[in-house]
Amino acid sequence: MKKLAQVAIATFLIGGAILPAAAKNKVADHDITEAEVLTAQRDWCKALIAISAANATGGQAAAKALAEKVIDSAYAYQKGVVLFKPTLAASPQTFRTARDGALAYFVGGNAAFPNDTGFALKGWTQCEIQNSAVLIHDDTASTMGNVLFTGPDGKVTTVDKTWTFVKDDAGKLRIVVHHSSLPYASR
């Protein structure tokens, strides 16, 4: 009975899960810092520029191969649904909860998403994050603000963007919410 009570207390103390001693050492600290969020955002921008460059030098196949790596690294599709609403997506395919929809948005070339021409293929040369706010609650972080994309002609396109990040078991931030839209323009 005493052994059962010890197990019950241990279970309560580690959030209801019984973990062997070896597993405890492998679980990452899931608290998120602002520095990690800012780094994840900068890395996303760098990846978008790299996909554009890969398209310019190696064509759409090279851009697609890189985009697949970026999506698998930055987003949490391997865990399930991601709430992704791209900037220029239209009904009936406005929301991209599966990996193939995100990939189609970034690089096009998927007959199931005929309106996607590849946002990442537009020749972006610069990407700048301007957060309005960063909100962190232990193991979840959300940001809201603008992202400024500079095209090959020097023209800047501003989008409103909200991201939510969580940490995976390896301690890497993963995007679970990505909402992007063009700023409201009054008529």
N, CA and C atoms as a LAMMPS dump frame, in Angstrom:
ITEM: TIMESTEP
0
ITEM: NUMBER OF ATOMS
561
ITEM: BOX BOUNDS ff ff ff
-5.0000000000000000e+02 5.0000000000000000e+02
-5.0000000000000000e+02 5.0000000000000000e+02
-5.0000000000000000e+02 5.0000000000000000e+02
ITEM: ATOMS id mol type element x y z
1 1 1 N 0.83 -1.192 0
2 1 2 C 0 0 0
3 1 3 C 0.874 1.255 0
4 2 1 N 1.958 1.229 0.797
5 2 2 C 2.855 2.366 0.848
6 2 3 C 3.474 2.611 -0.535
7 3 1 N 3.851 1.55 -1.243
8 3 2 C 4.43 1.663 -2.594
9 3 3 C 3.417 2.309 -3.544
10 4 1 N 2.147 1.91 -3.468
11 4 2 C 1.088 2.466 -4.308
12 4 3 C 0.925 3.96 -4.025
13 5 1 N 0.991 4.366 -2.78
14 5 2 C 0.874 5.779 -2.417
15 5 3 C 2.039 6.569 -2.992
16 6 1 N 3.259 6.009 -2.971
17 6 2 C 4.413 6.689 -3.531
18 6 3 C 4.252 6.887 -5.043
19 7 1 N 3.729 5.876 -5.725
20 7 2 C 3.494 5.982 -7.17
21 7 3 C 2.445 7.052 -7.446
22 8 1 N 1.389 7.095 -6.651
23 8 2 C 0.339 8.094 -6.842
24 8 3 C 0.89 9.503 -6.64
25 9 1 N 1.726 9.689 -5.624
26 9 2 C 2.316 11.002 -5.381
27 9 3 C 3.254 11.371 -6.527
28 10 1 N 4.076 10.427 -6.964
29 10 2 C 4.992 10.688 -8.073
30 10 3 C 4.212 11.039 -9.334
31 11 1 N 3.117 10.348 -9.568
32 11 2 C 2.292 10.628 -10.74
33 11 3 C 1.733 12.039 -10.667
34 12 1 N 1.245 12.461 -9.516
35 12 2 C 0.71 13.795 -9.338
36 12 3 C 1.793 14.853 -9.555
37 13 1 N 2.972 14.62 -9.028
38 13 2 C 4.044 15.599 -9.101
39 13 3 C 4.585 15.8 -10.51
40 14 1 N 4.471 14.828 -11.372
41 14 2 C 4.981 15.007 -12.735
42 14 3 C 3.847 15.099 -13.742
43 15 1 N 2.762 15.697 -13.32
44 15 2 C 1.683 16.025 -14.244
45 15 3 C 0.861 14.841 -14.7
46 16 1 N 0.762 13.809 -13.897
47 16 2 C -0.107 12.703 -14.25
48 16 3 C 0.554 11.632 -15.083
49 17 1 N 1.785 11.806 -15.477
50 17 2 C 2.45 10.803 -16.303
51 17 3 C 3.544 10.126 -15.495
52 18 1 N 3.615 8.814 -15.608
53 18 2 C 4.682 8.079 -14.949
54 18 3 C 5.803 7.922 -15.961
55 19 1 N 6.934 8.526 -15.651
56 19 2 C 8.074 8.493 -16.558
57 19 3 C 9.219 7.743 -15.903
58 20 1 N 9.854 6.838 -16.654
59 20 2 C 11.05 6.206 -16.095
60 20 3 C 12.142 7.25 -15.909
61 21 1 N 13.08 6.983 -15.019
62 21 2 C 14.149 7.94 -14.725
63 21 3 C 14.894 8.351 -15.982
64 22 1 N 15.133 7.428 -16.894
65 22 2 C 15.86 7.749 -18.129
66 22 3 C 15.087 8.753 -18.978
67 23 1 N 13.769 8.645 -19.021
68 23 2 C 12.955 9.555 -19.836
69 23 3 C 12.948 10.963 -19.252
70 24 1 N 13.007 11.092 -17.938
71 24 2 C 13.001 12.406 -17.316
72 24 3 C 14.158 13.258 -17.819
73 25 1 N 15.294 12.651 -18.026
74 25 2 C 16.462 13.388 -18.488
75 25 3 C 16.376 13.783 -19.954
76 26 1 N 15.492 13.199 -20.713
77 26 2 C 15.396 13.47 -22.145
78 26 3 C 14.299 14.471 -22.482
79 27 1 N 13.471 14.815 -21.528
80 27 2 C 12.396 15.77 -21.766
81 27 3 C 12.986 17.173 -21.702
82 28 1 N 12.753 17.934 -22.744
83 28 2 C 13.304 19.293 -22.821
84 28 3 C 12.529 20.235 -21.905
85 29 1 N 13.169 21.327 -21.54
86 29 2 C 12.494 22.401 -20.822
87 29 3 C 11.557 23.049 -21.833
88 30 1 N 10.277 23.001 -21.582
89 30 2 C 9.309 23.488 -22.554
90 30 3 C 8.956 24.962 -22.388
91 31 1 N 9.48 25.623 -21.358
92 31 2 C 9.237 27.056 -21.231
93 31 3 C 9.914 27.77 -22.401
94 32 1 N 9.226 28.716 -22.965
95 32 2 C 9.707 29.433 -24.147
96 32 3 C 10.176 30.814 -23.739
97 33 1 N 11.268 31.256 -24.361
98 33 2 C 11.774 32.599 -24.1
99 33 3 C 11.502 33.498 -25.302
100 34 1 N 11.507 34.786 -25.051
101 34 2 C 11.313 35.745 -26.139
102 34 3 C 12.439 35.614 -27.17
103 35 1 N 13.646 35.386 -26.721
104 35 2 C 14.776 35.23 -27.651
105 35 3 C 14.545 34.057 -28.597
106 36 1 N 13.996 32.964 -28.08
107 36 2 C 13.706 31.806 -28.939
108 36 3 C 12.637 32.151 -29.984
109 37 1 N 11.636 32.9 -29.573
110 37 2 C 10.569 33.295 -30.499
111 37 3 C 11.133 34.179 -31.611
112 38 1 N 11.916 35.176 -31.228
113 38 2 C 12.492 36.089 -32.22
114 38 3 C 13.422 35.343 -33.18
115 39 1 N 14.167 34.386 -32.661
116 39 2 C 15.036 33.573 -33.511
117 39 3 C 14.204 32.741 -34.479
118 40 1 N 13.132 32.133 -34.005
119 40 2 C 12.263 31.325 -34.877
120 40 3 C 11.661 32.184 -35.994
121 41 1 N 11.266 33.408 -35.66
122 41 2 C 10.718 34.302 -36.682
123 41 3 C 11.784 34.679 -37.716
124 42 1 N 12.968 35.026 -37.236
125 42 2 C 14.06 35.366 -38.17
126 42 3 C 14.409 34.177 -39.052
127 43 1 N 14.436 32.982 -38.461
128 43 2 C 14.737 31.775 -39.237
129 43 3 C 13.674 31.537 -40.306
130 44 1 N 12.403 31.803 -39.973
131 44 2 C 11.327 31.654 -40.957
132 44 3 C 11.571 32.606 -42.128
133 45 1 N 11.913 33.854 -41.818
134 45 2 C 12.198 34.831 -42.878
135 45 3 C 13.375 34.382 -43.74
136 46 1 N 14.452 33.954 -43.093
137 46 2 C 15.632 33.491 -43.84
138 46 3 C 15.263 32.32 -44.746
139 47 1 N 14.428 31.421 -44.252
140 47 2 C 14.019 30.261 -45.046
141 47 3 C 13.199 30.691 -46.264
142 48 1 N 12.315 31.663 -46.076
143 48 2 C 11.513 32.147 -47.212
144 48 3 C 12.421 32.736 -48.29
145 49 1 N 13.397 33.536 -47.891
146 49 2 C 14.353 34.128 -48.837
147 49 3 C 15.144 33.017 -49.525
148 50 1 N 15.552 32.002 -48.768
149 50 2 C 16.324 30.894 -49.329
150 50 3 C 15.502 30.105 -50.35
151 51 1 N 14.216 29.931 -50.094
152 51 2 C 13.356 29.228 -51.058
153 51 3 C 13.253 30.04 -52.339
154 52 1 N 13.082 31.352 -52.216
155 52 2 C 13.05 32.225 -53.4
156 52 3 C 14.349 32.112 -54.187
157 53 1 N 15.477 32.118 -53.48
158 53 2 C 16.786 32.022 -54.136
159 53 3 C 16.96 30.656 -54.794
160 54 1 N 16.506 29.601 -54.125
161 54 2 C 16.601 28.26 -54.705
162 54 3 C 15.797 28.172 -55.992
163 55 1 N 14.656 28.823 -56.021
164 55 2 C 13.837 28.846 -57.228
165 55 3 C 14.554 29.579 -58.356
166 56 1 N 15.208 30.695 -58.023
167 56 2 C 15.904 31.498 -59.03
168 56 3 C 17.096 30.754 -59.621
169 57 1 N 17.783 29.972 -58.797
170 57 2 C 18.992 29.297 -59.283
171 57 3 C 18.754 27.864 -59.727
172 58 1 N 17.814 27.169 -59.089
173 58 2 C 17.618 25.749 -59.396
174 58 3 C 16.237 25.379 -59.879
175 59 1 N 15.356 26.368 -59.969
176 59 2 C 13.998 26.105 -60.443
177 59 3 C 13.063 25.623 -59.34
178 60 1 N 11.836 25.35 -59.76
179 60 2 C 10.789 25.001 -58.812
180 60 3 C 11.087 23.702 -58.054
181 61 1 N 11.738 22.742 -58.698
182 61 2 C 12.054 21.484 -58.011
183 61 3 C 13 21.729 -56.843
184 62 1 N 14.006 22.577 -57.043
185 62 2 C 14.933 22.9 -55.958
186 62 3 C 14.214 23.658 -54.846
187 63 1 N 13.349 24.58 -55.231
188 63 2 C 12.59 25.343 -54.241
189 63 3 C 11.663 24.423 -53.448
190 64 1 N 11.03 23.477 -54.123
191 64 2 C 10.128 22.547 -53.446
192 64 3 C 10.888 21.682 -52.449
193 65 1 N 12.057 21.174 -52.843
194 65 2 C 12.844 20.332 -51.938
195 65 3 C 13.226 21.107 -50.676
196 66 1 N 13.629 22.351 -50.843
197 66 2 C 13.971 23.173 -49.684
198 66 3 C 12.722 23.496 -48.863
199 67 1 N 11.624 23.829 -49.52
200 67 2 C 10.38 24.152 -48.804
201 67 3 C 9.906 22.967 -47.966
202 68 1 N 10.058 21.762 -48.478
203 68 2 C 9.677 20.577 -47.698
204 68 3 C 10.49 20.497 -46.411
205 69 1 N 11.789 20.751 -46.506
206 69 2 C 12.647 20.729 -45.32
207 69 3 C 12.254 21.826 -44.338
208 70 1 N 11.963 23.009 -44.873
209 70 2 C 11.576 24.134 -44.023
210 70 3 C 10.267 23.835 -43.297
211 71 1 N 9.28 23.356 -44.026
212 71 2 C 7.984 23.052 -43.407
213 71 3 C 8.155 21.987 -42.327
214 72 1 N 8.93 20.942 -42.635
215 72 2 C 9.125 19.873 -41.657
216 72 3 C 9.899 20.341 -40.425
217 73 1 N 10.715 21.361 -40.588
218 73 2 C 11.505 21.875 -39.479
219 73 3 C 10.775 22.947 -38.672
220 74 1 N 10.026 23.795 -39.34
221 74 2 C 9.43 24.96 -38.667
222 74 3 C 8.014 24.728 -38.145
223 75 1 N 7.254 23.886 -38.814
224 75 2 C 5.848 23.677 -38.462
225 75 3 C 5.683 22.353 -37.712
226 76 1 N 4.557 22.171 -37.065
227 76 2 C 4.297 20.961 -36.266
228 76 3 C 3.366 19.99 -36.976
229 77 1 N 3.423 19.926 -38.306
230 77 2 C 2.552 18.992 -39.031
231 77 3 C 2.814 17.544 -38.647
232 78 1 N 4.035 17.199 -38.233
233 78 2 C 4.325 15.827 -37.842
234 78 3 C 3.552 15.431 -36.585
235 79 1 N 3.047 16.415 -35.847
236 79 2 C 2.245 16.147 -34.649
237 79 3 C 0.745 16.127 -34.941
238 80 1 N 0.356 16.63 -36.131
239 80 2 C -1.063 16.673 -36.482
240 80 3 C -1.412 17.964 -37.189
241 81 1 N -2.583 18.448 -36.924
242 81 2 C -3.117 19.638 -37.583
243 81 3 C -2.346 20.888 -37.173
244 82 1 N -2.079 21.745 -38.153
245 82 2 C -1.546 23.086 -37.911
246 82 3 C -2.586 24.055 -38.458
247 83 1 N -2.863 25.104 -37.735
248 83 2 C -3.835 26.099 -38.181
249 83 3 C -3.094 27.146 -39.009
250 84 1 N -3.1 26.957 -40.337
251 84 2 C -2.353 27.809 -41.264
252 84 3 C -3.327 28.476 -42.209
253 85 1 N -3.387 29.795 -42.125
254 85 2 C -4.196 30.601 -43.037
255 85 3 C -3.224 31.501 -43.789
256 86 1 N -2.864 31.133 -45.016
257 86 2 C -1.906 31.926 -45.788
258 86 3 C -2.467 33.285 -46.219
259 87 1 N -1.567 34.179 -46.557
260 87 2 C -1.932 35.538 -46.952
261 87 3 C -2.867 35.567 -48.152
262 88 1 N -2.506 34.879 -49.216
263 88 2 C -3.222 35.003 -50.484
264 88 3 C -4.034 33.763 -50.845
265 89 1 N -4.501 33.029 -49.865
266 89 2 C -5.322 31.846 -50.126
267 89 3 C -6.789 32.254 -50.204
268 90 1 N -7.512 31.581 -51.095
269 90 2 C -8.927 31.909 -51.301
270 90 3 C -9.803 30.683 -51.08
271 91 1 N -11.054 30.935 -50.762
272 91 2 C -12.03 29.878 -50.575
273 91 3 C -12.151 29.071 -51.866
274 92 1 N -12.305 27.803 -51.821
275 92 2 C -12.571 26.947 -50.662
276 92 3 C -11.32 26.41 -49.984
277 93 1 N -10.152 26.93 -50.338
278 93 2 C -8.901 26.409 -49.778
279 93 3 C -8.162 27.468 -48.957
280 94 1 N -8.928 28.243 -48.218
281 94 2 C -8.353 29.317 -47.415
282 94 3 C -7.454 28.769 -46.317
283 95 1 N -7.876 27.699 -45.675
284 95 2 C -7.172 27.183 -44.506
285 95 3 C -6.41 25.916 -44.866
286 96 1 N -5.154 25.834 -44.402
287 96 2 C -4.258 24.734 -44.758
288 96 3 C -3.857 23.981 -43.495
289 97 1 N -4.67 23.046 -43.091
290 97 2 C -4.396 22.324 -41.855
291 97 3 C -3.464 21.125 -42.048
292 98 1 N -3.176 20.76 -43.296
293 98 2 C -2.287 19.633 -43.587
294 98 3 C -1.043 20.12 -44.339
295 99 1 N 0.026 19.362 -44.244
296 99 2 C 1.32 19.717 -44.816
297 99 3 C 1.254 19.973 -46.321
298 100 1 N 0.504 19.146 -47.058
299 100 2 C 0.456 19.319 -48.525
300 100 3 C -0.125 20.674 -48.91
301 101 1 N -1.056 21.186 -48.134
302 101 2 C -1.62 22.507 -48.397
303 101 3 C -0.624 23.618 -48.155
304 102 1 N 0.192 23.476 -47.118
305 102 2 C 1.23 24.478 -46.843
306 102 3 C 2.283 24.456 -47.945
307 103 1 N 2.699 23.265 -48.34
308 103 2 C 3.703 23.145 -49.39
309 103 3 C 3.184 23.742 -50.699
310 104 1 N 1.948 23.459 -51.037
311 104 2 C 1.351 24.016 -52.264
312 104 3 C 1.335 25.537 -52.204
313 105 1 N 1.008 26.088 -51.058
314 105 2 C 0.986 27.535 -50.937
315 105 3 C 2.373 28.131 -51.169
316 106 1 N 3.374 27.547 -50.562
317 106 2 C 4.724 28.094 -50.683
318 106 3 C 5.323 27.932 -52.075
319 107 1 N 5.095 26.791 -52.74
320 107 2 C 5.781 26.562 -54.021
321 107 3 C 4.875 26.191 -55.188
322 108 1 N 3.567 26.114 -54.98
323 108 2 C 2.667 25.79 -56.083
324 108 3 C 2.897 24.382 -56.605
325 109 1 N 2.4 24.147 -57.826
326 109 2 C 2.656 22.875 -58.494
327 109 3 C 1.843 21.7 -58.003
328 110 1 N 0.751 21.928 -57.279
329 110 2 C -0.087 20.846 -56.787
330 110 3 C -1.475 21.029 -57.383
331 111 1 N -1.888 20.08 -58.221
332 111 2 C -3.181 20.169 -58.909
333 111 3 C -4.357 20.245 -57.936
334 112 1 N -4.183 19.761 -56.73
335 112 2 C -5.248 19.832 -55.726
336 112 3 C -5.445 21.257 -55.208
337 113 1 N -4.466 22.128 -55.469
338 113 2 C -4.527 23.533 -55.058
339 113 3 C -4.242 24.399 -56.291
340 114 1 N -5.191 24.444 -57.23
341 114 2 C -4.943 25.076 -58.532
342 114 3 C -4.678 26.583 -58.481
343 115 1 N -5.09 27.263 -57.43
344 115 2 C -4.891 28.712 -57.347
345 115 3 C -3.54 29.099 -56.758
346 116 1 N -2.778 28.118 -56.295
347 116 2 C -1.485 28.405 -55.665
348 116 3 C -0.397 28.52 -56.724
349 117 1 N 0.249 29.679 -56.739
350 117 2 C 1.344 29.905 -57.689
351 117 3 C 2.702 29.928 -57
352 118 1 N 2.711 29.81 -55.696
353 118 2 C 3.961 29.754 -54.949
354 118 3 C 4.355 31.089 -54.347
355 119 1 N 3.861 31.357 -53.155
356 119 2 C 4.199 32.604 -52.468
357 119 3 C 5.711 32.746 -52.288
358 120 1 N 6.391 31.654 -51.987
359 120 2 C 7.84 31.71 -51.751
360 120 3 C 8.638 31.829 -53.042
361 121 1 N 7.979 31.735 -54.187
362 121 2 C 8.67 31.802 -55.476
363 121 3 C 8.667 33.203 -56.072
364 122 1 N 8.188 34.176 -55.344
365 122 2 C 8.016 35.526 -55.869
366 122 3 C 9.305 36.347 -55.906
367 123 1 N 10.427 35.726 -55.594
368 123 2 C 11.703 36.442 -55.685
369 123 3 C 11.986 37.359 -54.512
370 124 1 N 11.421 37.05 -53.352
371 124 2 C 11.629 37.887 -52.17
372 124 3 C 13.121 38.03 -51.889
373 125 1 N 13.537 39.255 -51.576
374 125 2 C 14.947 39.515 -51.283
375 125 3 C 15.183 39.89 -49.826
376 126 1 N 14.113 40.26 -49.135
377 126 2 C 14.233 40.646 -47.736
378 126 3 C 12.918 40.358 -47.036
379 127 1 N 13.015 40.042 -45.75
380 127 2 C 11.84 39.749 -44.921
381 127 3 C 12.131 40.323 -43.544
382 128 1 N 11.252 41.188 -43.065
383 128 2 C 11.468 41.851 -41.775
384 128 3 C 10.236 41.691 -40.901
385 129 1 N 10.462 41.299 -39.663
386 129 2 C 9.388 41.124 -38.681
387 129 3 C 9.259 42.401 -37.858
388 130 1 N 8.027 42.876 -37.699
389 130 2 C 7.743 43.994 -36.795
390 130 3 C 6.61 43.558 -35.867
391 131 1 N 6.991 42.986 -34.744
392 131 2 C 5.993 42.504 -33.795
393 131 3 C 5.295 43.662 -33.105
394 132 1 N 3.989 43.54 -33
395 132 2 C 3.226 44.461 -32.168
396 132 3 C 3.307 43.983 -30.719
397 133 1 N 3.29 42.658 -30.559
398 133 2 C 3.391 42.077 -29.222
399 133 3 C 3.848 40.627 -29.331
400 134 1 N 4.516 40.184 -28.269
401 134 2 C 4.902 38.792 -28.099
402 134 3 C 4.308 38.362 -26.765
403 135 1 N 3.488 37.331 -26.795
404 135 2 C 2.8 36.857 -25.593
405 135 3 C 3.288 35.448 -25.293
406 136 1 N 3.876 35.269 -24.123
407 136 2 C 4.427 33.962 -23.758
408 136 3 C 3.749 33.47 -22.479
409 137 1 N 3.242 32.246 -22.546
410 137 2 C 2.664 31.564 -21.39
411 137 3 C 3.352 30.213 -21.278
412 138 1 N 4.424 30.158 -20.518
413 138 2 C 5.171 28.93 -20.254
414 138 3 C 5.595 28.218 -21.54
415 139 1 N 4.791 27.257 -22.011
416 139 2 C 5.173 26.418 -23.147
417 139 3 C 4.49 26.811 -24.453
418 140 1 N 3.884 27.981 -24.48
419 140 2 C 3.22 28.476 -25.682
420 140 3 C 3.564 29.954 -25.852
421 141 1 N 3.852 30.334 -27.086
422 141 2 C 4.138 31.747 -27.373
423 141 3 C 3.372 32.156 -28.617
424 142 1 N 2.8 33.342 -28.581
425 142 2 C 2.097 33.891 -29.742
426 142 3 C 2.671 35.269 -30.051
427 143 1 N 2.68 35.576 -31.339
428 143 2 C 3.124 36.899 -31.776
429 143 3 C 2.086 37.457 -32.728
430 144 1 N 2.03 38.784 -32.764
431 144 2 C 1.136 39.456 -33.7
432 144 3 C 1.829 40.73 -34.147
433 145 1 N 1.774 40.983 -35.437
434 145 2 C 2.408 42.183 -35.973
435 145 3 C 2.439 42.14 -37.479
436 146 1 N 3.423 42.8 -38.031
437 146 2 C 3.566 42.856 -39.483
438 146 3 C 4.831 42.147 -39.923
439 147 1 N 4.774 41.615 -41.131
440 147 2 C 5.969 41.113 -41.799
441 147 3 C 6.063 41.889 -43.104
442 148 1 N 7.229 42.444 -43.365
443 148 2 C 7.472 43.228 -44.575
444 148 3 C 8.338 42.395 -45.521
445 149 1 N 7.807 42.129 -46.713
446 149 2 C 8.501 41.352 -47.729
447 149 3 C 8.951 42.298 -48.828
448 150 1 N 10.228 42.259 -49.172
449 150 2 C 10.743 43.076 -50.26
450 150 3 C 10.897 42.2 -51.489
451 151 1 N 10.268 42.639 -52.586
452 151 2 C 10.322 41.9 -53.837
453 151 3 C 11.554 42.244 -54.639
454 152 1 N 11.753 41.564 -55.763
455 152 2 C 12.949 41.795 -56.582
456 152 3 C 13.01 43.206 -57.17
457 153 1 N 11.848 43.867 -57.253
458 153 2 C 11.792 45.236 -57.77
459 153 3 C 11.961 46.285 -56.669
460 154 1 N 12.165 45.83 -55.421
461 154 2 C 12.323 46.74 -54.293
462 154 3 C 11.01 47.12 -53.628
463 155 1 N 9.89 46.72 -54.215
464 155 2 C 8.585 47.035 -53.641
465 155 3 C 8.372 46.201 -52.375
466 156 1 N 7.856 46.859 -51.33
467 156 2 C 7.619 46.201 -50.052
468 156 3 C 6.137 45.865 -49.921
469 157 1 N 5.863 44.621 -49.583
470 157 2 C 4.506 44.16 -49.305
471 157 3 C 4.416 43.885 -47.815
472 158 1 N 3.442 44.504 -47.155
473 158 2 C 3.246 44.324 -45.724
474 158 3 C 2.066 43.41 -45.493
475 159 1 N 2.248 42.419 -44.622
476 159 2 C 1.148 41.537 -44.245
477 159 3 C 1.003 41.539 -42.732
478 160 1 N -0.224 41.355 -42.279
479 160 2 C -0.503 41.168 -40.863
480 160 3 C -0.281 39.69 -40.572
481 161 1 N 0.442 39.377 -39.499
482 161 2 C 0.749 37.975 -39.224
483 161 3 C 0.651 37.684 -37.735
484 162 1 N 0.021 36.545 -37.44
485 162 2 C -0.036 35.998 -36.093
486 162 3 C 0.526 34.595 -36.137
487 163 1 N 1.457 34.315 -35.235
488 163 2 C 2.025 32.974 -35.102
489 163 3 C 1.825 32.5 -33.674
490 164 1 N 1.634 31.204 -33.508
491 164 2 C 1.706 30.57 -32.194
492 164 3 C 2.718 29.44 -32.298
493 165 1 N 3.602 29.391 -31.307
494 165 2 C 4.67 28.404 -31.245
495 165 3 C 4.516 27.536 -30.007
496 166 1 N 4.904 26.28 -30.134
497 166 2 C 5.075 25.383 -28.995
498 166 3 C 6.44 24.728 -29.15
499 167 1 N 6.942 24.166 -28.061
500 167 2 C 8.216 23.45 -28.12
501 167 3 C 7.957 21.964 -28.291
502 168 1 N 8.747 21.353 -29.172
503 168 2 C 8.655 19.904 -29.295
504 168 3 C 9.536 19.255 -28.223
505 169 1 N 9.561 17.929 -28.18
506 169 2 C 10.306 17.23 -27.138
507 169 3 C 11.817 17.409 -27.254
508 170 1 N 12.283 17.856 -28.421
509 170 2 C 13.708 18.123 -28.593
510 170 3 C 14.065 19.559 -28.2
511 171 1 N 13.055 20.342 -27.807
512 171 2 C 13.302 21.714 -27.388
513 171 3 C 13.272 22.728 -28.518
514 172 1 N 12.783 22.337 -29.699
515 172 2 C 12.714 23.227 -30.868
516 172 3 C 11.319 23.821 -30.979
517 173 1 N 11.261 25.123 -31.261
518 173 2 C 9.958 25.751 -31.456
519 173 3 C 9.342 25.264 -32.759
520 174 1 N 8.045 25.038 -32.711
521 174 2 C 7.266 24.61 -33.875
522 174 3 C 6.046 25.517 -34.006
523 175 1 N 5.743 25.895 -35.235
524 175 2 C 4.562 26.726 -35.495
525 175 3 C 3.327 25.831 -35.5
526 176 1 N 2.328 26.199 -34.691
527 176 2 C 1.059 25.478 -34.669
528 176 3 C -0.098 26.352 -35.163
529 177 1 N 0.106 27.669 -35.171
530 177 2 C -0.86 28.613 -35.748
531 177 3 C -0.066 29.624 -36.573
532 178 1 N -0.518 29.824 -37.807
533 178 2 C 0.104 30.804 -38.711
534 178 3 C -1.053 31.454 -39.469
535 179 1 N -1.392 32.665 -39.076
536 179 2 C -2.462 33.403 -39.741
537 179 3 C -1.868 34.639 -40.375
538 180 1 N -2.122 34.799 -41.653
539 180 2 C -1.534 35.91 -42.38
540 180 3 C -2.588 36.505 -43.306
541 181 1 N -2.614 37.827 -43.381
542 181 2 C -3.583 38.492 -44.257
543 181 3 C -3.046 39.863 -44.651
544 182 1 N -3.596 40.382 -45.716
545 182 2 C -3.239 41.741 -46.126
546 182 3 C -3.933 42.729 -45.2
547 183 1 N -3.285 43.847 -44.86
548 183 2 C -3.906 44.825 -43.978
549 183 3 C -5.226 45.345 -44.552
550 184 1 N -6.13 45.666 -43.673
551 184 2 C -7.421 46.228 -44.073
552 184 3 C -7.208 47.555 -44.782
553 185 1 N -7.903 47.74 -45.868
554 185 2 C -7.864 49.017 -46.589
555 185 3 C -9.301 49.523 -46.719
556 186 1 N -9.568 50.705 -46.161
557 186 2 C -10.926 51.244 -46.25
558 186 3 C -11.218 51.641 -47.688
559 187 1 N -12.472 51.616 -48.03
560 187 2 C -12.87 51.923 -49.42
561 187 3 C -13.146 53.372 -49.602
